[in-house]
Amino acid sequence: MWPVAFVLAFAYFIGPSVYTRATGLSYNAQVGNVVWNFEQTARGLGYFLTLQRVNGGEIRFINFGAHGKNISNNPISQFNGYLQSDLTNARLPIYLLAQNAEAATTASACFANPWIPTLPDETFSIPPFADFEITTFDKAFIEMGKDGMPISSFWNNFGSFMLVIEYDGIKFRRHFSREEIQRQLDMFEKSLNPKSNPFVLRKPNASPAALPPLEPLVLNSPLTTTPPLTIPKAPAPPLATPVPPGALKRLDSDLTDAKSPRN
């Protein structure tokens, strides 16, 4: 999501008072050995809701999220939580964003987002001095226009809510009011239309911006034997995509099998 700004490592060891001064967080953002960004985002200094709008449609509520920091040299164990609707008492479970064991070596190359929403009981708890994220969304990706719910449905069926979190013998409750939620929507609306805010305008005679170089459609690579693409001659119909279906074979990890397509 939108995490609290990182501070120098020494602040974590000196104590919560230094950490509070360094981050600008008030003491009521600290619950036990965890410092949260709830109060910052509730004041409009960040987002606690993930929102989406596709092609000018209605804003969609995707999830609640927050950033925490374990400021102790002990793990945070037995963690659980949920959001509870003021309208219906319906609950959304809280997940921790976690990684698989092999993520450090493979995720950065294969996946844009290695963080997986995981029920706390399915993790090894929160390590000492760890930054971490919580969310109510149970997927590692968002399907545009499908996930979440229209904001009108959110107001009618969920509305303002109570966050309840328990860990290390502490039960923490934080109510998010309709006004605080509406502030999130207003911030999101403004972010979609920069001209609704003061902004820096370029002069008509300003130097033109440099354009990024054009990338070739197919890169020369020893891992593929695909011949160069050619432009079809008339009267062949135009292609829907630059690469004809089946023109590019999937790459095999074994170079000796590179010429054989994989199913």
BALOBA-1460 file (C-alpha; in Angstrom, 3 decimals):
// residues 263
<rec num="1" residu="m" x="0.000" y="0.000" z="0.000"/>
<rec num="2" residu="w" x="1.395" y="3.537" z="0.879"/>
<rec num="3" residu="p" x="3.830" y="2.790" z="3.838"/>
<rec num="4" residu="v" x="5.139" y="5.111" z="6.579"/>
<rec num="5" residu="a" x="8.461" y="6.675" z="5.531"/>
<rec num="6" residu="f" x="11.499" y="4.699" z="6.623"/>
<rec num="7" residu="v" x="13.824" y="6.238" z="9.240"/>
<rec num="8" residu="l" x="17.437" y="5.582" z="10.112"/>
<rec num="9" residu="a" x="18.050" y="2.215" z="11.723"/>
<rec num="10" residu="f" x="19.392" y="3.703" z="14.938"/>
<rec num="11" residu="a" x="15.950" y="5.111" z="15.762"/>
<rec num="12" residu="y" x="14.565" y="1.600" z="16.083"/>
<rec num="13" residu="f" x="17.067" y="0.758" z="18.790"/>
<rec num="14" residu="i" x="17.004" y="3.984" z="20.805"/>
<rec num="15" residu="g" x="13.310" y="3.652" z="21.542"/>
<rec num="16" residu="p" x="9.784" y="4.643" z="20.525"/>
<rec num="17" residu="s" x="10.203" y="8.290" z="21.550"/>
<rec num="18" residu="v" x="12.978" y="8.843" z="18.993"/>
<rec num="19" residu="y" x="11.094" y="6.813" z="16.401"/>
<rec num="20" residu="t" x="7.996" y="8.951" z="17.012"/>
<rec num="21" residu="r" x="9.883" y="12.206" z="16.554"/>
<rec num="22" residu="a" x="11.632" y="10.927" z="13.424"/>
<rec num="23" residu="t" x="8.441" y="9.813" z="11.674"/>
<rec num="24" residu="g" x="6.072" y="12.481" z="12.923"/>
<rec num="25" residu="l" x="3.749" y="9.822" z="14.375"/>
<rec num="26" residu="s" x="1.883" y="10.578" z="17.566"/>
<rec num="27" residu="y" x="1.988" y="8.172" z="20.506"/>
<rec num="28" residu="n" x="-1.574" y="7.026" z="19.882"/>
<rec num="29" residu="a" x="-0.281" y="5.344" z="16.696"/>
<rec num="30" residu="q" x="1.782" y="2.983" z="18.847"/>
<rec num="31" residu="v" x="-0.004" y="-0.104" z="20.136"/>
<rec num="32" residu="g" x="2.201" y="-2.368" z="22.201"/>
<rec num="33" residu="n" x="5.406" y="-2.924" z="20.263"/>
<rec num="34" residu="v" x="3.921" y="-1.893" z="16.910"/>
<rec num="35" residu="v" x="3.798" y="1.614" z="15.450"/>
<rec num="36" residu="w" x="0.994" y="2.001" z="12.892"/>
<rec num="37" residu="n" x="0.271" y="4.609" z="10.235"/>
<rec num="38" residu="f" x="-3.489" y="4.724" z="10.999"/>
<rec num="39" residu="e" x="-3.473" y="8.276" z="12.289"/>
<rec num="40" residu="q" x="-1.414" y="9.612" z="9.394"/>
<rec num="41" residu="t" x="-3.682" y="8.146" z="6.727"/>
<rec num="42" residu="a" x="-6.867" y="9.066" z="8.592"/>
<rec num="43" residu="r" x="-5.707" y="12.701" z="8.521"/>
<rec num="44" residu="g" x="-5.297" y="12.516" z="4.748"/>
<rec num="45" residu="l" x="-1.503" y="12.048" z="4.696"/>
<rec num="46" residu="g" x="-1.798" y="8.747" z="2.832"/>
<rec num="47" residu="y" x="-4.279" y="6.055" z="1.881"/>
<rec num="48" residu="f" x="-5.829" y="3.364" z="4.053"/>
<rec num="49" residu="l" x="-8.158" y="2.344" z="1.202"/>
<rec num="50" residu="t" x="-7.164" y="0.964" z="-2.185"/>
<rec num="51" residu="l" x="-9.516" y="2.482" z="-4.768"/>
<rec num="52" residu="q" x="-9.872" y="1.978" z="-8.505"/>
<rec num="53" residu="r" x="-11.626" y="3.597" z="-11.440"/>
<rec num="54" residu="v" x="-11.689" y="2.096" z="-14.937"/>
<rec num="55" residu="n" x="-12.536" y="4.115" z="-18.069"/>
<rec num="56" residu="g" x="-14.305" y="6.861" z="-16.168"/>
<rec num="57" residu="g" x="-16.626" y="4.425" z="-14.394"/>
<rec num="58" residu="e" x="-17.658" y="4.412" z="-10.784"/>
<rec num="59" residu="i" x="-14.923" y="4.268" z="-8.159"/>
<rec num="60" residu="r" x="-14.466" y="0.764" z="-6.767"/>
<rec num="61" residu="f" x="-13.471" y="-0.117" z="-3.216"/>
<rec num="62" residu="i" x="-10.763" y="-2.805" z="-3.352"/>
<rec num="63" residu="n" x="-9.432" y="-3.157" z="0.172"/>
<rec num="64" residu="f" x="-8.314" y="-1.658" z="3.452"/>
<rec num="65" residu="g" x="-4.590" y="-1.640" z="4.136"/>
<rec num="66" residu="a" x="-2.114" y="-0.311" z="6.679"/>
<rec num="67" residu="h" x="1.594" y="-0.301" z="7.471"/>
<rec num="68" residu="g" x="3.096" y="-1.407" z="10.762"/>
<rec num="69" residu="k" x="6.555" y="-1.411" z="12.308"/>
<rec num="70" residu="n" x="7.666" y="-3.804" z="15.032"/>
<rec num="71" residu="i" x="9.946" y="-1.600" z="17.119"/>
<rec num="72" residu="s" x="10.991" y="-4.339" z="19.541"/>
<rec num="73" residu="n" x="13.592" y="-7.094" z="19.408"/>
<rec num="74" residu="n" x="10.859" y="-9.703" z="19.888"/>
<rec num="75" residu="p" x="8.604" y="-11.235" z="17.226"/>
<rec num="76" residu="i" x="4.929" y="-10.270" z="17.085"/>
<rec num="77" residu="s" x="3.077" y="-13.569" z="17.477"/>
<rec num="78" residu="q" x="-0.548" y="-14.774" z="17.609"/>
<rec num="79" residu="f" x="-1.598" y="-11.978" z="15.261"/>
<rec num="80" residu="n" x="-5.187" y="-11.751" z="13.972"/>
<rec num="81" residu="g" x="-7.735" y="-9.127" z="13.045"/>
<rec num="82" residu="y" x="-10.728" y="-8.067" z="10.980"/>
<rec num="83" residu="l" x="-12.804" y="-5.114" z="9.764"/>
<rec num="84" residu="q" x="-16.374" y="-5.002" z="11.047"/>
<rec num="85" residu="s" x="-19.106" y="-3.055" z="9.253"/>
<rec num="86" residu="d" x="-21.112" y="-0.500" z="11.229"/>
<rec num="87" residu="l" x="-24.180" y="-1.329" z="9.116"/>
<rec num="88" residu="t" x="-24.323" y="-5.119" z="9.163"/>
<rec num="89" residu="n" x="-21.536" y="-6.382" z="11.463"/>
<rec num="90" residu="a" x="-20.134" y="-8.191" z="8.398"/>
<rec num="91" residu="r" x="-16.419" y="-8.884" z="8.760"/>
<rec num="92" residu="l" x="-13.459" y="-8.824" z="6.396"/>
<rec num="93" residu="p" x="-10.463" y="-10.829" z="7.670"/>
<rec num="94" residu="i" x="-7.025" y="-9.247" z="7.965"/>
<rec num="95" residu="y" x="-4.140" y="-10.766" z="5.983"/>
<rec num="96" residu="l" x="-0.403" y="-10.186" z="6.288"/>
<rec num="97" residu="l" x="1.586" y="-9.573" z="3.105"/>
<rec num="98" residu="a" x="4.199" y="-12.334" z="3.094"/>
<rec num="99" residu="q" x="6.664" y="-14.047" z="0.749"/>
<rec num="100" residu="n" x="7.436" y="-17.617" z="-0.133"/>
<rec num="101" residu="a" x="10.820" y="-18.970" z="0.981"/>
<rec num="102" residu="e" x="12.248" y="-18.843" z="-2.549"/>
<rec num="103" residu="a" x="10.972" y="-15.317" z="-3.249"/>
<rec num="104" residu="a" x="14.313" y="-13.675" z="-2.524"/>
<rec num="105" residu="t" x="15.935" y="-15.341" z="-5.533"/>
<rec num="106" residu="t" x="13.095" y="-15.956" z="-7.983"/>
<rec num="107" residu="a" x="10.246" y="-13.532" z="-7.352"/>
<rec num="108" residu="s" x="12.006" y="-10.415" z="-8.586"/>
<rec num="109" residu="a" x="12.687" y="-12.085" z="-11.926"/>
<rec num="110" residu="c" x="9.337" y="-13.808" z="-12.416"/>
<rec num="111" residu="f" x="6.732" y="-11.776" z="-10.551"/>
<rec num="112" residu="a" x="6.125" y="-8.051" z="-10.334"/>
<rec num="113" residu="n" x="4.653" y="-8.437" z="-6.845"/>
<rec num="114" residu="p" x="6.095" y="-11.244" z="-4.690"/>
<rec num="115" residu="w" x="3.986" y="-10.228" z="-1.671"/>
<rec num="116" residu="i" x="1.109" y="-12.645" z="-1.061"/>
<rec num="117" residu="p" x="-1.860" y="-11.912" z="1.235"/>
<rec num="118" residu="t" x="-1.613" y="-14.666" z="3.851"/>
<rec num="119" residu="l" x="-3.617" y="-15.502" z="6.954"/>
<rec num="120" residu="p" x="-1.395" y="-14.775" z="9.986"/>
<rec num="121" residu="d" x="-1.573" y="-18.392" z="11.185"/>
<rec num="122" residu="e" x="0.048" y="-19.449" z="7.899"/>
<rec num="123" residu="t" x="3.165" y="-17.325" z="8.523"/>
<rec num="124" residu="f" x="6.099" y="-17.529" z="10.951"/>
<rec num="125" residu="s" x="4.856" y="-14.344" z="12.683"/>
<rec num="126" residu="i" x="6.312" y="-10.829" z="12.357"/>
<rec num="127" residu="p" x="10.104" y="-10.713" z="12.977"/>
<rec num="128" residu="p" x="11.823" y="-8.228" z="15.315"/>
<rec num="129" residu="f" x="12.243" y="-4.708" z="13.877"/>
<rec num="130" residu="a" x="10.260" y="-5.697" z="10.768"/>
<rec num="131" residu="d" x="8.157" y="-3.385" z="8.612"/>
<rec num="132" residu="f" x="4.999" y="-5.152" z="7.459"/>
<rec num="133" residu="e" x="1.673" y="-4.570" z="5.717"/>
<rec num="134" residu="i" x="-1.854" y="-5.729" z="6.473"/>
<rec num="135" residu="t" x="-4.725" y="-5.932" z="3.987"/>
<rec num="136" residu="t" x="-8.278" y="-7.208" z="3.594"/>
<rec num="137" residu="f" x="-7.632" y="-8.287" z="-0.017"/>
<rec num="138" residu="d" x="-6.930" y="-11.999" z="-0.474"/>
<rec num="139" residu="k" x="-5.216" y="-11.919" z="-3.885"/>
<rec num="140" residu="a" x="-1.706" y="-10.923" z="-5.004"/>
<rec num="141" residu="f" x="-3.130" y="-9.057" z="-8.019"/>
<rec num="142" residu="i" x="-6.175" y="-6.927" z="-8.877"/>
<rec num="143" residu="e" x="-8.402" y="-7.673" z="-11.849"/>
<rec num="144" residu="m" x="-9.317" y="-4.288" z="-13.271"/>
<rec num="145" residu="g" x="-13.038" y="-3.596" z="-13.088"/>
<rec num="146" residu="k" x="-13.824" y="-6.994" z="-11.509"/>
<rec num="147" residu="d" x="-12.395" y="-7.077" z="-8.007"/>
<rec num="148" residu="g" x="-13.819" y="-5.085" z="-5.138"/>
<rec num="149" residu="m" x="-17.211" y="-3.390" z="-5.230"/>
<rec num="150" residu="p" x="-18.637" y="-0.096" z="-6.573"/>
<rec num="151" residu="i" x="-18.387" y="2.612" z="-3.963"/>
<rec num="152" residu="s" x="-22.192" y="3.018" z="-3.943"/>
<rec num="153" residu="s" x="-22.501" y="-0.651" z="-2.962"/>
<rec num="154" residu="f" x="-19.787" y="-0.179" z="-0.348"/>
<rec num="155" residu="w" x="-21.726" y="2.687" z="1.271"/>
<rec num="156" residu="n" x="-24.992" y="0.730" z="1.205"/>
<rec num="157" residu="n" x="-23.631" y="-2.609" z="2.427"/>
<rec num="158" residu="f" x="-20.527" y="-1.886" z="4.498"/>
<rec num="159" residu="g" x="-20.014" y="1.810" z="5.205"/>
<rec num="160" residu="s" x="-17.914" y="3.055" z="8.103"/>
<rec num="161" residu="f" x="-16.169" y="0.314" z="10.018"/>
<rec num="162" residu="m" x="-14.208" y="-0.802" z="13.055"/>
<rec num="163" residu="l" x="-10.707" y="-2.235" z="12.753"/>
<rec num="164" residu="v" x="-10.000" y="-4.892" z="15.396"/>
<rec num="165" residu="i" x="-6.472" y="-6.299" z="15.800"/>
<rec num="166" residu="e" x="-5.126" y="-8.674" z="18.447"/>
<rec num="167" residu="y" x="-1.507" y="-9.615" z="19.124"/>
<rec num="168" residu="d" x="0.682" y="-10.392" z="22.125"/>
<rec num="169" residu="g" x="-2.240" y="-10.130" z="24.551"/>
<rec num="170" residu="i" x="-3.347" y="-6.711" z="23.215"/>
<rec num="171" residu="k" x="-6.722" y="-6.073" z="21.577"/>
<rec num="172" residu="f" x="-6.768" y="-2.828" z="19.602"/>
<rec num="173" residu="r" x="-9.843" y="-1.151" z="18.116"/>
<rec num="174" residu="r" x="-9.815" y="1.807" z="15.763"/>
<rec num="175" residu="h" x="-13.026" y="3.197" z="14.243"/>
<rec num="176" residu="f" x="-12.858" y="4.740" z="10.750"/>
<rec num="177" residu="s" x="-15.670" y="7.244" z="10.334"/>
<rec num="178" residu="r" x="-17.657" y="8.103" z="7.232"/>
<rec num="179" residu="e" x="-15.848" y="11.455" z="7.112"/>
<rec num="180" residu="e" x="-12.423" y="9.791" z="7.107"/>
<rec num="181" residu="i" x="-13.509" y="7.397" z="4.353"/>
<rec num="182" residu="q" x="-14.946" y="10.256" z="2.289"/>
<rec num="183" residu="r" x="-11.616" y="12.074" z="2.633"/>
<rec num="184" residu="q" x="-9.980" y="9.073" z="0.979"/>
<rec num="185" residu="l" x="-12.442" y="9.279" z="-1.923"/>
<rec num="186" residu="d" x="-11.835" y="13.016" z="-2.323"/>
<rec num="187" residu="m" x="-8.064" y="12.481" z="-2.388"/>
<rec num="188" residu="f" x="-8.461" y="9.768" z="-5.006"/>
<rec num="189" residu="e" x="-10.716" y="11.962" z="-7.171"/>
<rec num="190" residu="k" x="-8.160" y="14.774" z="-7.085"/>
<rec num="191" residu="s" x="-5.342" y="12.398" z="-8.008"/>
<rec num="192" residu="l" x="-7.240" y="11.456" z="-11.201"/>
<rec num="193" residu="n" x="-7.479" y="15.073" z="-12.312"/>
<rec num="194" residu="p" x="-4.245" y="16.975" z="-11.569"/>
<rec num="195" residu="k" x="-5.765" y="20.224" z="-12.857"/>
<rec num="196" residu="s" x="-8.121" y="20.235" z="-9.879"/>
<rec num="197" residu="n" x="-5.022" y="21.122" z="-7.803"/>
<rec num="198" residu="p" x="-2.429" y="23.875" z="-8.265"/>
<rec num="199" residu="f" x="0.200" y="22.546" z="-10.647"/>
<rec num="200" residu="v" x="3.274" y="23.719" z="-12.586"/>
<rec num="201" residu="l" x="2.455" y="24.563" z="-16.231"/>
<rec num="202" residu="r" x="5.000" y="24.397" z="-19.054"/>
<rec num="203" residu="k" x="5.373" y="27.407" z="-21.321"/>
<rec num="204" residu="p" x="4.326" y="26.952" z="-24.972"/>
<rec num="205" residu="n" x="7.949" y="27.468" z="-26.093"/>
<rec num="206" residu="a" x="9.433" y="25.069" z="-23.520"/>
<rec num="207" residu="s" x="12.037" y="22.604" z="-24.780"/>
<rec num="208" residu="p" x="10.399" y="19.427" z="-26.073"/>
<rec num="209" residu="a" x="10.608" y="16.387" z="-23.858"/>
<rec num="210" residu="a" x="12.934" y="13.601" z="-24.913"/>
<rec num="211" residu="l" x="11.053" y="10.510" z="-26.023"/>
<rec num="212" residu="p" x="12.116" y="7.013" z="-24.973"/>
<rec num="213" residu="p" x="13.782" y="4.962" z="-27.734"/>
<rec num="214" residu="l" x="11.558" y="2.586" z="-29.665"/>
<rec num="215" residu="e" x="11.971" y="-1.011" z="-28.610"/>
<rec num="216" residu="p" x="12.162" y="-3.724" z="-31.299"/>
<rec num="217" residu="l" x="9.213" y="-6.086" z="-31.432"/>
<rec num="218" residu="v" x="11.471" y="-9.143" z="-31.134"/>
<rec num="219" residu="l" x="14.841" y="-9.066" z="-29.411"/>
<rec num="220" residu="n" x="17.692" y="-11.145" z="-30.806"/>
<rec num="221" residu="s" x="18.275" y="-13.900" z="-28.297"/>
<rec num="222" residu="p" x="20.129" y="-17.228" z="-28.356"/>
<rec num="223" residu="l" x="17.145" y="-18.728" z="-26.517"/>
<rec num="224" residu="t" x="14.785" y="-18.488" z="-29.476"/>
<rec num="225" residu="t" x="14.955" y="-19.604" z="-33.063"/>
<rec num="226" residu="t" x="11.963" y="-17.554" z="-34.177"/>
<rec num="227" residu="p" x="12.677" y="-16.007" z="-37.603"/>
<rec num="228" residu="p" x="12.379" y="-12.217" z="-38.002"/>
<rec num="229" residu="l" x="8.827" y="-10.972" z="-38.384"/>
<rec num="230" residu="t" x="7.776" y="-9.659" z="-41.787"/>
<rec num="231" residu="i" x="4.960" y="-7.297" z="-42.657"/>
<rec num="232" residu="p" x="2.194" y="-9.217" z="-44.486"/>
<rec num="233" residu="k" x="1.534" y="-8.039" z="-48.000"/>
<rec num="234" residu="a" x="-1.879" y="-7.046" z="-49.310"/>
<rec num="235" residu="p" x="-4.494" y="-8.400" z="-49.570"/>
<rec num="236" residu="a" x="-3.727" y="-10.161" z="-46.274"/>
<rec num="237" residu="p" x="-5.902" y="-8.688" z="-43.493"/>
<rec num="238" residu="p" x="-4.178" y="-6.579" z="-40.813"/>
<rec num="239" residu="l" x="-3.112" y="-8.367" z="-37.647"/>
<rec num="240" residu="a" x="-4.881" y="-7.744" z="-34.373"/>
<rec num="241" residu="t" x="-1.514" y="-7.762" z="-32.577"/>
<rec num="242" residu="p" x="2.052" y="-7.081" z="-33.800"/>
<rec num="243" residu="v" x="2.979" y="-10.762" z="-33.324"/>
<rec num="244" residu="p" x="0.956" y="-13.411" z="-35.223"/>
<rec num="245" residu="p" x="-0.509" y="-16.127" z="-32.976"/>
<rec num="246" residu="g" x="1.989" y="-18.957" z="-32.513"/>
<rec num="247" residu="a" x="4.884" y="-17.055" z="-34.102"/>
<rec num="248" residu="l" x="6.849" y="-16.944" z="-30.887"/>
<rec num="249" residu="k" x="7.625" y="-20.232" z="-29.153"/>
<rec num="250" residu="r" x="7.726" y="-20.391" z="-25.384"/>
<rec num="251" residu="l" x="11.229" y="-20.451" z="-23.974"/>
<rec num="252" residu="d" x="12.372" y="-23.725" z="-22.442"/>
<rec num="253" residu="s" x="14.763" y="-23.693" z="-19.493"/>
<rec num="254" residu="d" x="16.802" y="-26.397" z="-21.245"/>
<rec num="255" residu="l" x="18.549" y="-24.792" z="-24.206"/>
<rec num="256" residu="t" x="18.626" y="-28.118" z="-26.049"/>
<rec num="257" residu="d" x="14.829" y="-28.155" z="-26.165"/>
<rec num="258" residu="a" x="14.423" y="-24.535" z="-27.280"/>
<rec num="259" residu="k" x="13.133" y="-25.535" z="-30.690"/>
<rec num="260" residu="s" x="10.247" y="-27.558" z="-29.266"/>
<rec num="261" residu="p" x="7.156" y="-25.599" z="-28.081"/>
<rec num="262" residu="r" x="5.891" y="-26.406" z="-24.585"/>
<rec num="263" residu="n" x="2.231" y="-27.111" z="-23.850"/>
